[in-house]
């Protein structure tokens, strides 16, 4: 009998956390979060920011009453200190730590290993070639 999606066992809290951590520490996720951070920074350059010029923000809200109040509610005038922007770069920071740390540890362990031994019989290698060079061609000629 084939299993369907409804017959699948539940992951539980630990399984869900492990799955979430695995998804977060993938390099694809880190790149996606980096792209999302770049896109999320765009409103910060398009709308006046309250920390730089509060008078301009007040003027913008008065000029555009409907849109200005909505933009203020979703923190478009405080982009770089907003909760949603902070969540993106916090997730990016955690993702990068989770991606880089295991790779750095493995690299450090591999760095300490001695180099691999050279094979004794190089003629067994698939791209092995032998070149004969005349010794006279290698000696420097006087000028």
The first five atom37 places (N, CA, C, CB, O) and aatype in JSON, in Angstrom:
{
  "aatype": [20, 20, 20, 20, 20, 20, 20, 20, 20, 20, 20, 20, 20, 20, 20, 20, 20, 20, 20, 20, 20, 20, 20, 20, 20, 20, 20, 20, 20, 20, 20, 20, 20, 20, 20, 20, 20, 20, 20, 20, 20, 20, 20, 20, 20, 20, 20, 20, 20, 20, 20, 20, 20, 20, 20, 20, 20, 20, 20, 20, 20, 20, 20, 20, 20, 20, 20, 20, 20, 20, 20, 20, 20, 20, 20, 20, 20, 20, 20, 20, 20, 20, 20, 20, 20, 20, 20, 20, 20, 20, 20, 20, 20, 20, 20, 20, 20, 20, 20, 20, 20, 20, 20, 20, 20, 20, 20, 20, 20, 20, 20, 20, 20, 20, 20, 20, 20, 20, 20, 20, 20, 20, 20, 20, 20, 20, 20, 20, 20, 20, 20, 20, 20, 20, 20, 20, 20, 20, 20, 20, 20, 20, 20],
  "atom_mask": [
    [1, 1, 1, 1, 1],
    [1, 1, 1, 1, 1],
    [1, 1, 1, 1, 1],
    [1, 1, 1, 1, 1],
    [1, 1, 1, 1, 1],
    [1, 1, 1, 1, 1],
    [1, 1, 1, 1, 1],
    [1, 1, 1, 1, 1],
    [1, 1, 1, 1, 1],
    [1, 1, 1, 1, 1],
    [1, 1, 1, 1, 1],
    [1, 1, 1, 1, 1],
    [1, 1, 1, 1, 1],
    [1, 1, 1, 1, 1],
    [1, 1, 1, 1, 1],
    [1, 1, 1, 1, 1],
    [1, 1, 1, 1, 1],
    [1, 1, 1, 1, 1],
    [1, 1, 1, 1, 1],
    [1, 1, 1, 1, 1],
    [1, 1, 1, 1, 1],
    [1, 1, 1, 1, 1],
    [1, 1, 1, 1, 1],
    [1, 1, 1, 1, 1],
    [1, 1, 1, 1, 1],
    [1, 1, 1, 1, 1],
    [1, 1, 1, 1, 1],
    [1, 1, 1, 1, 1],
    [1, 1, 1, 1, 1],
    [1, 1, 1, 1, 1],
    [1, 1, 1, 1, 1],
    [1, 1, 1, 1, 1],
    [1, 1, 1, 1, 1],
    [1, 1, 1, 1, 1],
    [1, 1, 1, 1, 1],
    [1, 1, 1, 1, 1],
    [1, 1, 1, 1, 1],
    [1, 1, 1, 1, 1],
    [1, 1, 1, 1, 1],
    [1, 1, 1, 1, 1],
    [1, 1, 1, 1, 1],
    [1, 1, 1, 1, 1],
    [1, 1, 1, 1, 1],
    [1, 1, 1, 1, 1],
    [1, 1, 1, 1, 1],
    [1, 1, 1, 1, 1],
    [1, 1, 1, 1, 1],
    [1, 1, 1, 1, 1],
    [1, 1, 1, 1, 1],
    [1, 1, 1, 1, 1],
    [1, 1, 1, 1, 1],
    [1, 1, 1, 1, 1],
    [1, 1, 1, 1, 1],
    [1, 1, 1, 1, 1],
    [1, 1, 1, 1, 1],
    [1, 1, 1, 1, 1],
    [1, 1, 1, 1, 1],
    [1, 1, 1, 1, 1],
    [1, 1, 1, 1, 1],
    [1, 1, 1, 1, 1],
    [1, 1, 1, 1, 1],
    [1, 1, 1, 1, 1],
    [1, 1, 1, 1, 1],
    [1, 1, 1, 1, 1],
    [1, 1, 1, 1, 1],
    [1, 1, 1, 1, 1],
    [1, 1, 1, 1, 1],
    [1, 1, 1, 1, 1],
    [1, 1, 1, 1, 1],
    [1, 1, 1, 1, 1],
    [1, 1, 1, 1, 1],
    [1, 1, 1, 1, 1],
    [1, 1, 1, 1, 1],
    [1, 1, 1, 1, 1],
    [1, 1, 1, 1, 1],
    [1, 1, 1, 1, 1],
    [1, 1, 1, 1, 1],
    [1, 1, 1, 1, 1],
    [1, 1, 1, 1, 1],
    [1, 1, 1, 1, 1],
    [1, 1, 1, 1, 1],
    [1, 1, 1, 1, 1],
    [1, 1, 1, 1, 1],
    [1, 1, 1, 1, 1],
    [1, 1, 1, 1, 1],
    [1, 1, 1, 1, 1],
    [1, 1, 1, 1, 1],
    [1, 1, 1, 1, 1],
    [1, 1, 1, 1, 1],
    [1, 1, 1, 1, 1],
    [1, 1, 1, 1, 1],
    [1, 1, 1, 1, 1],
    [1, 1, 1, 1, 1],
    [1, 1, 1, 1, 1],
    [1, 1, 1, 1, 1],
    [1, 1, 1, 1, 1],
    [1, 1, 1, 1, 1],
    [1, 1, 1, 1, 1],
    [1, 1, 1, 1, 1],
    [1, 1, 1, 1, 1],
    [1, 1, 1, 1, 1],
    [1, 1, 1, 1, 1],
    [1, 1, 1, 1, 1],
    [1, 1, 1, 1, 1],
    [1, 1, 1, 1, 1],
    [1, 1, 1, 1, 1],
    [1, 1, 1, 1, 1],
    [1, 1, 1, 1, 1],
    [1, 1, 1, 1, 1],
    [1, 1, 1, 1, 1],
    [1, 1, 1, 1, 1],
    [1, 1, 1, 1, 1],
    [1, 1, 1, 1, 1],
    [1, 1, 1, 1, 1],
    [1, 1, 1, 1, 1],
    [1, 1, 1, 1, 1],
    [1, 1, 1, 1, 1],
    [1, 1, 1, 1, 1],
    [1, 1, 1, 1, 1],
    [1, 1, 1, 1, 1],
    [1, 1, 1, 1, 1],
    [1, 1, 1, 1, 1],
    [1, 1, 1, 1, 1],
    [1, 1, 1, 1, 1],
    [1, 1, 1, 1, 1],
    [1, 1, 1, 1, 1],
    [1, 1, 1, 1, 1],
    [1, 1, 1, 1, 1],
    [1, 1, 1, 1, 1],
    [1, 1, 1, 1, 1],
    [1, 1, 1, 1, 1],
    [1, 1, 1, 1, 1],
    [1, 1, 1, 1, 1],
    [1, 1, 1, 1, 1],
    [1, 1, 1, 1, 1],
    [1, 1, 1, 1, 1],
    [1, 1, 1, 1, 1],
    [1, 1, 1, 1, 1],
    [1, 1, 1, 1, 1],
    [1, 1, 1, 1, 1],
    [1, 1, 1, 1, 1],
    [1, 1, 1, 1, 1],
    [1, 1, 1, 1, 1]
  ],
  "atom_positions": [
    [[0.84, -1.18, 0.0], [0.0, 0.0, 0.0], [0.89, 1.24, 0.0], [-0.96, 0.0, 1.22], [1.79, 1.36, 0.83]],
    [[0.65, 2.15, -0.9], [1.46, 3.36, -1.01], [1.05, 4.36, 0.06], [1.31, 3.98, -2.42], [-0.12, 4.52, 0.39]],
    [[2.07, 5.04, 0.59], [1.8, 6.06, 1.61], [1.38, 7.35, 0.93], [3.04, 6.3, 2.51], [1.95, 7.73, -0.09]],
    [[0.43, 7.99, 1.49], [0.02, 9.31, 0.99], [0.54, 10.35, 1.96], [-1.52, 9.4, 0.83], [1.1, 10.03, 3.0]],
    [[0.34, 11.61, 1.61], [0.81, 12.69, 2.47], [0.1, 12.69, 3.82], [0.61, 14.04, 1.77], [0.66, 13.16, 4.81]],
    [[-1.09, 12.18, 3.87], [-1.81, 12.16, 5.14], [-1.31, 11.06, 6.06], [-3.29, 11.98, 4.9], [-1.52, 11.12, 7.27]],
    [[-0.63, 10.04, 5.49], [-0.1, 8.96, 6.31], [1.3, 9.24, 6.84], [-0.08, 7.68, 5.51], [1.84, 8.44, 7.61]],
    [[1.9, 10.35, 6.45], [3.27, 10.65, 6.86], [3.32, 10.92, 8.36], [3.82, 11.88, 6.07], [2.41, 11.54, 8.91]],
    [[4.38, 10.44, 9.03], [4.47, 10.67, 10.47], [4.73, 12.15, 10.76], [5.58, 9.81, 11.09], [5.33, 12.85, 9.95]],
    [[4.28, 12.6, 11.91], [4.5, 13.99, 12.32], [5.96, 14.18, 12.71], [3.56, 14.38, 13.51], [6.58, 13.29, 13.29]],
    [[6.5, 15.35, 12.39], [7.9, 15.62, 12.72], [8.1, 15.92, 14.2], [8.4, 16.78, 11.88], [9.13, 15.56, 14.77]],
    [[7.14, 16.56, 14.79], [7.3, 16.98, 16.19], [8.07, 18.28, 16.25], [8.02, 15.89, 17.0], [8.53, 18.8, 15.24]],
    [[8.2, 18.8, 17.46], [8.88, 20.09, 17.66], [10.35, 20.0, 17.27], [8.75, 20.54, 19.14], [10.86, 20.87, 16.56]],
    [[11.03, 18.96, 17.73], [12.47, 18.82, 17.43], [12.7, 18.67, 15.93], [13.06, 17.61, 18.18], [13.62, 19.27, 15.38]],
    [[11.88, 17.86, 15.29], [12.02, 17.67, 13.85], [11.77, 18.95, 13.07], [11.08, 16.59, 13.37], [12.47, 19.24, 12.1]],
    [[10.77, 19.71, 13.5], [10.48, 20.98, 12.82], [11.62, 21.98, 13.02], [9.15, 21.58, 13.35], [12.0, 22.68, 12.08]],
    [[12.18, 22.04, 14.24], [13.31, 22.93, 14.49], [14.53, 22.53, 13.66], [13.67, 22.94, 15.98], [15.22, 23.39, 13.11]],
    [[14.78, 21.23, 13.59], [15.92, 20.75, 12.79], [15.7, 21.08, 11.32], [16.11, 19.23, 12.98], [16.63, 21.51, 10.63]],
    [[14.47, 20.86, 10.82], [14.16, 21.18, 9.43], [14.32, 22.69, 9.18], [12.73, 20.73, 9.08], [14.89, 23.09, 8.16]],
    [[13.83, 23.52, 10.09], [13.96, 24.97, 9.96], [15.42, 25.41, 9.94], [13.22, 25.68, 11.09], [15.81, 26.26, 9.15]],
    [[16.23, 24.83, 10.84], [17.65, 25.17, 10.88], [18.35, 24.75, 9.59], [18.33, 24.5, 12.09], [19.18, 25.49, 9.06]],
    [[18.01, 23.58, 9.07], [18.6, 23.1, 7.82], [18.25, 24.05, 6.68], [18.11, 21.68, 7.5], [19.1, 24.37, 5.85]],
    [[16.99, 24.48, 6.63], [16.58, 25.4, 5.57], [17.27, 26.75, 5.71], [15.06, 25.58, 5.59], [17.68, 27.35, 4.71]],
    [[17.4, 27.23, 6.94], [17.99, 28.55, 7.18], [19.48, 28.58, 6.88], [17.76, 28.97, 8.62], [20.01, 29.61, 6.45]],
    [[20.17, 27.47, 7.09], [21.62, 27.46, 6.91], [22.06, 26.99, 5.53], [22.25, 26.58, 7.95], [23.23, 26.66, 5.33]],
    [[21.16, 26.95, 4.59], [21.54, 26.65, 3.2], [22.07, 27.93, 2.56], [20.33, 26.08, 2.39], [21.63, 29.03, 2.88]],
    [[23.02, 27.76, 1.66], [23.59, 28.91, 0.97], [22.54, 29.59, 0.09], [24.81, 28.49, 0.14], [22.57, 30.8, -0.09]],
    [[21.63, 28.8, -0.47], [20.56, 29.39, -1.29], [19.71, 30.35, -0.45], [19.68, 28.28, -1.89], [19.33, 31.42, -0.92]],
    [[19.42, 29.95, 0.77], [18.62, 30.81, 1.65], [19.38, 32.09, 1.97], [18.26, 30.07, 2.94], [18.79, 33.17, 1.98]],
    [[20.68, 31.98, 2.24], [21.48, 33.17, 2.53], [21.48, 34.12, 1.33], [22.92, 32.77, 2.9], [21.37, 35.34, 1.5]],
    [[21.61, 33.58, 0.14], [21.59, 34.43, -1.05], [20.23, 35.07, -1.27], [21.98, 33.63, -2.29], [20.14, 36.24, -1.65]],
    [[19.17, 34.31, -1.01], [17.82, 34.86, -1.13], [17.6, 35.97, -0.1], [16.78, 33.74, -0.95], [17.0, 37.0, -0.43]],
    [[18.07, 35.77, 1.12], [17.93, 36.81, 2.15], [18.75, 38.05, 1.81], [18.36, 36.26, 3.52], [18.33, 39.17, 2.09]],
    [[19.91, 37.86, 1.21], [20.72, 39.0, 0.79], [20.01, 39.79, -0.3], [22.1, 38.52, 0.28], [20.01, 41.03, -0.27]],
    [[19.4, 39.1, -1.24], [18.62, 39.77, -2.28], [17.42, 40.48, -1.67], [18.15, 38.77, -3.34], [17.11, 41.61, -2.04]],
    [[16.75, 39.83, -0.73], [15.6, 40.44, -0.06], [16.0, 41.67, 0.73], [14.93, 39.42, 0.87], [15.25, 42.65, 0.77]],
    [[17.18, 41.64, 1.35], [17.68, 42.81, 2.08], [17.94, 43.97, 1.13], [18.96, 42.45, 2.85], [17.63, 45.12, 1.45]],
    [[18.49, 43.68, -0.03], [18.74, 44.74, -1.02], [17.43, 45.35, -1.51], [19.54, 44.19, -2.21], [17.32, 46.56, -1.65]],
    [[16.44, 44.5, -1.77], [15.14, 45.0, -2.23], [14.45, 45.79, -1.11], [14.25, 43.84, -2.7], [13.81, 46.8, -1.37]],
    [[14.58, 45.31, 0.13], [13.94, 45.98, 1.26], [14.58, 47.34, 1.55], [14.01, 45.1, 2.5], [13.94, 48.19, 2.17]],
    [[15.81, 47.56, 1.11], [16.47, 48.84, 1.34], [16.02, 49.91, 0.35], [17.98, 48.67, 1.25], [16.26, 51.1, 0.56]],
    [[15.37, 49.51, -0.73], [14.93, 50.46, -1.75], [13.99, 51.52, -1.2], [14.25, 49.72, -2.89], [14.19, 52.7, -1.49]],
    [[12.95, 51.17, -0.41], [12.09, 52.23, 0.11], [12.83, 53.24, 0.99], [10.96, 51.62, 0.91], [12.41, 54.39, 1.11]],
    [[13.92, 52.82, 1.59], [14.71, 53.74, 2.41], [15.37, 54.84, 1.6], [15.76, 52.98, 3.16], [15.71, 55.89, 2.14]],
    [[15.55, 54.6, 0.31], [16.11, 55.64, -0.54], [15.04, 56.4, -1.32], [17.1, 55.03, -1.52], [15.31, 57.46, -1.88]],
    [[13.82, 55.86, -1.34], [12.75, 56.52, -2.08], [11.89, 57.44, -1.21], [11.89, 55.48, -2.74], [11.38, 58.45, -1.68]],
    [[11.72, 57.07, 0.05], [10.9, 57.86, 0.96], [11.79, 58.62, 1.93], [9.9, 56.97, 1.73], [12.87, 58.15, 2.28]],
    [[11.35, 59.81, 2.37], [12.14, 60.52, 3.38], [12.18, 59.71, 4.67], [11.57, 61.95, 3.63], [11.18, 59.12, 5.08]],
    [[13.32, 59.69, 5.29], [13.47, 58.92, 6.52], [13.37, 59.85, 7.74], [14.81, 58.16, 6.53], [13.97, 60.92, 7.77]],
    [[12.61, 59.41, 8.72], [12.32, 60.21, 9.9], [13.6, 60.58, 10.67], [11.37, 59.46, 10.82], [13.68, 61.68, 11.22]],
    [[14.57, 59.7, 10.71], [15.79, 59.97, 11.47], [16.64, 61.06, 10.81], [16.63, 58.69, 11.63], [17.4, 61.75, 11.48]],
    [[16.5, 61.22, 9.49], [17.28, 62.23, 8.78], [16.57, 63.56, 8.68], [17.62, 61.73, 7.4], [17.18, 64.62, 8.86]],
    [[15.26, 63.52, 8.38], [14.52, 64.78, 8.18], [13.06, 64.59, 8.6], [14.6, 65.23, 6.69], [12.21, 64.3, 7.76]],
    [[12.76, 64.77, 9.9], [11.39, 64.57, 10.38], [10.39, 65.55, 9.75], [11.35, 64.7, 11.89], [9.22, 65.21, 9.58]],
    [[10.84, 66.76, 9.42], [9.93, 67.75, 8.83], [9.46, 67.3, 7.44], [10.63, 69.12, 8.72], [8.3, 67.5, 7.09]],
    [[10.36, 66.69, 6.67], [9.99, 66.2, 5.35], [8.97, 65.06, 5.45], [11.24, 65.72, 4.59], [8.06, 64.96, 4.63]],
    [[9.13, 64.21, 6.46], [8.2, 63.1, 6.67], [6.82, 63.65, 7.01], [8.7, 62.16, 7.79], [5.82, 63.21, 6.45]],
    [[6.77, 64.62, 7.91], [5.49, 65.24, 8.28], [4.84, 65.9, 7.08], [5.7, 66.27, 9.4], [3.63, 65.79, 6.89]],
    [[5.63, 66.58, 6.28], [5.12, 67.23, 5.07], [4.59, 66.2, 4.07], [6.22, 68.08, 4.41], [3.55, 66.42, 3.45]],
    [[5.3, 65.08, 3.93], [4.87, 64.02, 3.01], [3.53, 63.44, 3.46], [5.93, 62.91, 2.92], [2.64, 63.21, 2.64]],
    [[3.38, 63.21, 4.77], [2.14, 62.64, 5.28], [0.98, 63.62, 5.08], [2.29, 62.29, 6.77], [-0.13, 63.2, 4.78]],
    [[1.24, 64.94, 5.26], [0.19, 65.94, 5.05], [-0.17, 66.04, 3.56], [0.65, 67.33, 5.58], [-1.34, 66.23, 3.22]],
    [[0.82, 65.93, 2.68], [0.59, 66.03, 1.24], [-0.17, 64.82, 0.7], [1.92, 66.18, 0.51], [-1.03, 64.96, -0.17]],
    [[0.15, 63.65, 1.21], [-0.48, 62.39, 0.78], [-1.18, 61.77, 2.0], [0.57, 61.4, 0.16], [-0.63, 60.85, 2.6]],
    [[-2.37, 62.25, 2.37], [-2.98, 61.8, 3.62], [-3.28, 60.3, 3.68], [-4.24, 62.55, 3.85], [-2.98, 59.67, 4.7]],
    [[-3.86, 59.72, 2.68], [-4.19, 58.29, 2.72], [-2.95, 57.41, 2.66], [-5.12, 57.94, 1.59], [-2.71, 56.58, 3.53]],
    [[-2.18, 57.61, 1.61], [-0.97, 56.81, 1.39], [0.09, 57.1, 2.46], [-0.4, 57.08, -0.01], [0.77, 56.18, 2.92]],
    [[0.23, 58.34, 2.85], [1.25, 58.71, 3.84], [1.03, 58.04, 5.18], [1.27, 60.2, 4.02], [1.98, 57.57, 5.81]],
    [[-0.24, 57.98, 5.64], [-0.53, 57.32, 6.92], [-0.29, 55.81, 6.82], [-1.99, 57.61, 7.35], [0.21, 55.2, 7.76]],
    [[-0.66, 55.22, 5.69], [-0.42, 53.79, 5.49], [1.09, 53.5, 5.45], [-1.09, 53.3, 4.19], [1.56, 52.54, 6.06]],
    [[1.83, 54.33, 4.74], [3.28, 54.15, 4.65], [3.93, 54.3, 6.02], [3.89, 55.17, 3.67], [4.92, 53.62, 6.33]],
    [[3.37, 55.18, 6.85], [3.9, 55.35, 8.2], [3.61, 54.12, 9.05], [3.31, 56.61, 8.85], [4.44, 53.73, 9.88]],
    [[2.45, 53.51, 8.86], [2.09, 52.31, 9.63], [2.99, 51.13, 9.29], [0.62, 51.94, 9.38], [3.32, 50.33, 10.16]],
    [[3.38, 51.01, 8.03], [4.26, 49.9, 7.66], [5.74, 50.3, 7.71], [3.92, 49.4, 6.25], [6.6, 49.6, 7.17]],
    [[6.02, 51.4, 8.36], [7.38, 51.87, 8.69], [8.23, 52.18, 7.46], [8.08, 50.84, 9.53], [9.43, 51.91, 7.46]],
    [[7.63, 52.74, 6.43], [8.42, 53.13, 5.26], [9.21, 54.41, 5.5], [7.5, 53.31, 4.06], [10.12, 54.73, 4.73]],
    [[8.88, 55.14, 6.55], [9.65, 56.35, 6.89], [10.73, 56.05, 7.93], [8.71, 57.45, 7.42], [11.52, 56.93, 8.28]],
    [[10.77, 54.82, 8.4], [11.79, 54.35, 9.36], [12.31, 52.99, 8.9], [11.2, 54.26, 10.82], [12.38, 52.06, 9.69]],
    [[12.66, 52.88, 7.63], [12.99, 51.58, 7.04], [14.13, 50.89, 7.78], [13.37, 51.76, 5.58], [14.0, 49.73, 8.15]],
    [[15.22, 51.58, 8.0], [16.43, 50.92, 8.52], [16.36, 50.63, 10.01], [17.63, 51.77, 8.23], [17.23, 49.94, 10.55]],
    [[15.34, 51.14, 10.69], [15.13, 50.79, 12.1], [13.8, 50.07, 12.28], [15.18, 52.06, 12.99], [13.33, 49.91, 13.41]],
    [[13.19, 49.63, 11.18], [11.9, 48.95, 11.26], [12.08, 47.5, 11.69], [11.18, 49.01, 9.9], [13.17, 46.92, 11.57]],
    [[11.01, 46.93, 12.18], [11.05, 45.54, 12.62], [11.24, 44.56, 11.48], [9.79, 45.2, 13.36], [11.99, 43.59, 11.61]],
    [[10.58, 44.81, 10.35], [10.7, 43.89, 9.23], [12.08, 43.92, 8.59], [9.65, 44.2, 8.18], [12.57, 42.89, 8.14]],
    [[12.7, 45.09, 8.55], [14.05, 45.17, 7.99], [15.05, 44.51, 8.94], [14.45, 46.65, 7.73], [15.96, 43.81, 8.51]],
    [[14.86, 44.75, 10.24], [15.73, 44.11, 11.24], [15.59, 42.6, 11.2], [15.41, 44.63, 12.64], [16.58, 41.89, 11.36]],
    [[14.38, 42.1, 10.99], [14.17, 40.65, 10.91], [14.92, 40.06, 9.72], [12.67, 40.32, 10.81], [15.5, 38.98, 9.82]],
    [[14.91, 40.77, 8.6], [15.61, 40.26, 7.41], [17.11, 40.18, 7.65], [15.32, 41.16, 6.19], [17.72, 39.15, 7.36]],
    [[17.7, 41.26, 8.19], [19.16, 41.17, 8.35], [19.56, 40.3, 9.51], [19.75, 42.54, 8.52], [20.68, 39.78, 9.52]],
    [[18.69, 40.11, 10.51], [19.0, 39.17, 11.58], [18.97, 37.73, 11.05], [17.99, 39.33, 12.75], [19.84, 36.93, 11.38]],
    [[17.97, 37.41, 10.23], [17.93, 36.09, 9.61], [19.12, 35.87, 8.68], [16.62, 35.91, 8.84], [19.67, 34.77, 8.63]],
    [[19.51, 36.9, 7.95], [20.68, 36.8, 7.08], [21.94, 36.55, 7.9], [20.84, 38.08, 6.23], [22.77, 35.72, 7.53]],
    [[22.08, 37.26, 9.0], [23.26, 37.1, 9.87], [23.32, 35.67, 10.43], [23.22, 38.13, 11.04], [24.38, 35.04, 10.4]],
    [[22.19, 35.16, 10.93], [22.15, 33.8, 11.46], [22.42, 32.79, 10.35], [20.79, 33.51, 12.13], [23.14, 31.81, 10.56]],
    [[21.85, 33.02, 9.19], [22.04, 32.12, 8.07], [23.51, 32.05, 7.66], [21.18, 32.55, 6.89], [24.05, 30.97, 7.41]],
    [[24.16, 33.2, 7.58], [25.57, 33.22, 7.2], [26.45, 32.55, 8.24], [26.04, 34.64, 6.98], [27.4, 31.85, 7.89]],
    [[26.15, 32.76, 9.51], [26.92, 32.08, 10.56], [26.74, 30.57, 10.44], [26.48, 32.56, 11.97], [27.7, 29.81, 10.53]],
    [[25.49, 30.14, 10.22], [25.23, 28.72, 10.08], [25.84, 28.12, 8.83], [23.77, 28.48, 10.06], [26.18, 26.93, 8.82]],
    [[25.99, 28.91, 7.78], [26.61, 28.42, 6.54], [28.13, 28.36, 6.65], [26.21, 29.3, 5.36], [28.76, 27.37, 6.27]],
    [[28.71, 29.42, 7.16], [30.16, 29.58, 7.13], [30.87, 28.78, 8.22], [30.52, 31.04, 7.25], [31.94, 28.23, 7.96]],
    [[30.31, 28.71, 9.41], [31.01, 28.07, 10.52], [31.37, 26.6, 10.25], [30.15, 28.15, 11.77], [32.53, 26.25, 10.41]],
    [[30.43, 25.74, 9.83], [30.84, 24.36, 9.56], [31.87, 24.23, 8.44], [29.63, 23.54, 9.21], [32.76, 23.39, 8.51]],
    [[31.74, 25.07, 7.42], [32.7, 25.03, 6.32], [34.08, 25.49, 6.79], [32.22, 25.89, 5.15], [35.1, 24.94, 6.38]],
    [[34.11, 26.5, 7.63], [35.4, 27.0, 8.14], [36.07, 25.97, 9.03], [35.19, 28.32, 8.92], [37.29, 25.79, 8.98]],
    [[35.29, 25.27, 9.85], [35.86, 24.23, 10.72], [36.42, 23.1, 9.87], [34.79, 23.68, 11.7], [37.53, 22.62, 10.13]],
    [[35.68, 22.68, 8.85], [36.18, 21.62, 7.97], [37.44, 22.07, 7.22], [35.09, 21.2, 6.96], [38.38, 21.3, 7.07]],
    [[37.44, 23.31, 6.77], [38.62, 23.84, 6.08], [39.83, 23.87, 7.01], [38.33, 25.25, 5.54], [40.93, 23.52, 6.59]],
    [[39.63, 24.28, 8.26], [40.74, 24.32, 9.22], [41.28, 22.92, 9.49], [40.29, 24.98, 10.53], [42.49, 22.73, 9.61]],
    [[40.39, 21.93, 9.59], [40.85, 20.56, 9.8], [41.61, 20.05, 8.59], [39.65, 19.63, 10.1], [42.65, 19.41, 8.73]],
    [[41.11, 20.32, 7.4], [41.78, 19.88, 6.18], [43.11, 20.59, 5.97], [40.89, 20.1, 4.98], [44.03, 20.03, 5.38]],
    [[43.22, 21.81, 6.45], [44.44, 22.58, 6.3], [45.58, 21.97, 7.09], [44.22, 24.03, 6.74], [46.74, 22.05, 6.69]],
    [[45.25, 21.34, 8.22], [46.27, 20.75, 9.09], [46.73, 19.38, 8.61], [45.74, 20.64, 10.5], [47.77, 18.89, 9.06]],
    [[45.98, 18.75, 7.72], [46.34, 17.42, 7.21], [47.57, 17.52, 6.31], [45.16, 16.79, 6.45], [47.76, 18.54, 5.64]],
    [[48.39, 16.48, 6.28], [49.5, 16.48, 5.32], [48.94, 16.31, 3.91], [50.53, 15.34, 5.64], [47.84, 15.78, 3.74]],
    [[49.68, 16.76, 2.9], [49.17, 16.63, 1.53], [49.06, 15.16, 1.13], [50.09, 17.38, 0.54], [49.74, 14.3, 1.69]],
    [[48.23, 14.9, 0.18], [48.04, 13.53, -0.3], [49.32, 13.03, -0.95], [46.86, 13.46, -1.31], [50.06, 13.8, -1.56]],
    [[49.57, 11.73, -0.82], [50.78, 11.15, -1.4], [50.65, 11.06, -2.91], [51.05, 9.76, -0.8], [49.56, 10.84, -3.44]],
    [[51.76, 11.22, -3.57], [51.8, 11.1, -5.02], [51.75, 9.62, -5.38], [53.09, 11.77, -5.6], [52.4, 8.81, -4.72]],
    [[51.0, 9.25, -6.39], [50.95, 7.83, -6.79], [52.33, 7.33, -7.22], [49.93, 7.62, -7.93], [53.12, 8.08, -7.79]],
    [[52.61, 6.05, -6.94], [53.92, 5.48, -7.28], [54.06, 5.27, -8.78], [54.12, 4.17, -6.54], [55.14, 5.45, -9.33]],
    [[53.0, 4.88, -9.44], [53.06, 4.58, -10.86], [52.2, 5.6, -11.61], [52.57, 3.12, -11.13], [51.0, 5.41, -11.77]],
    [[52.82, 6.67, -12.08], [52.09, 7.73, -12.76], [51.56, 7.31, -14.12], [52.96, 8.93, -12.92], [50.63, 7.93, -14.63]],
    [[52.13, 6.26, -14.71], [51.67, 5.85, -16.03], [50.24, 5.29, -15.98], [52.62, 4.8, -16.62], [49.6, 5.16, -17.03]],
    [[49.73, 4.96, -14.81], [48.35, 4.49, -14.68], [47.34, 5.63, -14.7], [48.19, 3.69, -13.39], [46.15, 5.4, -14.87]],
    [[47.81, 6.84, -14.52], [46.91, 7.99, -14.5], [46.37, 8.23, -15.91], [47.63, 9.25, -13.97], [47.1, 8.05, -16.88]],
    [[45.1, 8.62, -16.04], [44.5, 8.75, -17.38], [45.11, 9.85, -18.25], [43.03, 9.01, -17.24], [45.07, 9.73, -19.47]],
    [[45.67, 10.88, -17.68], [46.22, 11.96, -18.49], [47.75, 12.01, -18.41], [45.64, 13.31, -18.05], [48.35, 13.06, -18.59]],
    [[48.36, 10.88, -18.15], [49.82, 10.83, -18.03], [50.48, 10.99, -19.39], [50.26, 9.51, -17.38], [50.07, 10.34, -20.36]],
    [[51.48, 11.83, -19.47], [52.24, 12.05, -20.71], [53.73, 12.05, -20.36], [51.82, 13.39, -21.41], [54.13, 12.38, -19.24]],
    [[54.53, 11.68, -21.32], [55.98, 11.71, -21.18], [56.54, 12.61, -22.27], [56.59, 10.28, -21.25], [56.17, 12.48, -23.44]],
    [[57.43, 13.51, -21.89], [58.04, 14.43, -22.84], [59.56, 14.3, -22.71], [57.57, 15.91, -22.61], [60.09, 14.38, -21.61]],
    [[60.24, 14.1, -23.83], [61.71, 14.05, -23.84], [62.22, 15.4, -24.3], [62.24, 12.9, -24.77], [61.84, 15.9, -25.36]],
    [[63.09, 16.01, -23.48], [63.65, 17.32, -23.79], [65.16, 17.18, -23.91], [63.27, 18.37, -22.7], [65.81, 16.54, -23.09]],
    [[65.7, 17.79, -24.94], [67.14, 17.76, -25.16], [67.81, 18.64, -24.1], [67.5, 18.25, -26.6], [67.39, 19.78, -23.9]],
    [[68.82, 18.13, -23.43], [69.49, 18.86, -22.36], [70.21, 20.1, -22.89], [70.49, 17.95, -21.64], [70.33, 21.09, -22.17]],
    [[70.68, 20.07, -24.13], [71.36, 21.24, -24.71], [70.39, 22.42, -24.89], [72.0, 20.86, -26.06], [70.8, 23.58, -24.83]],
    [[69.14, 22.13, -25.09], [68.16, 23.19, -25.27], [67.9, 23.94, -23.97], [66.85, 22.62, -25.81], [67.43, 25.08, -23.99]],
    [[68.2, 23.31, -22.85], [67.95, 23.94, -21.55], [69.13, 24.77, -21.03], [67.6, 22.89, -20.54], [68.96, 25.6, -20.14]],
    [[70.32, 24.55, -21.57], [71.47, 25.3, -21.09], [71.44, 26.72, -21.66], [72.79, 24.59, -21.48], [71.15, 26.91, -22.84]],
    [[71.73, 27.71, -20.82], [71.71, 29.1, -21.32], [72.87, 29.34, -22.26], [71.76, 30.1, -20.14], [73.98, 28.83, -22.06]],
    [[72.62, 30.12, -23.28], [73.64, 30.47, -24.26], [74.27, 31.8, -23.88], [73.05, 30.52, -25.69], [73.56, 32.7, -23.42]],
    [[75.54, 31.96, -24.06], [76.18, 33.27, -23.75], [75.78, 34.29, -24.79], [77.73, 33.15, -23.69], [75.54, 33.95, -25.94]],
    [[75.7, 35.53, -24.39], [75.29, 36.63, -25.29], [76.45, 37.26, -25.96], [74.52, 37.68, -24.54], [76.27, 38.2, -26.74]]
  ]
}
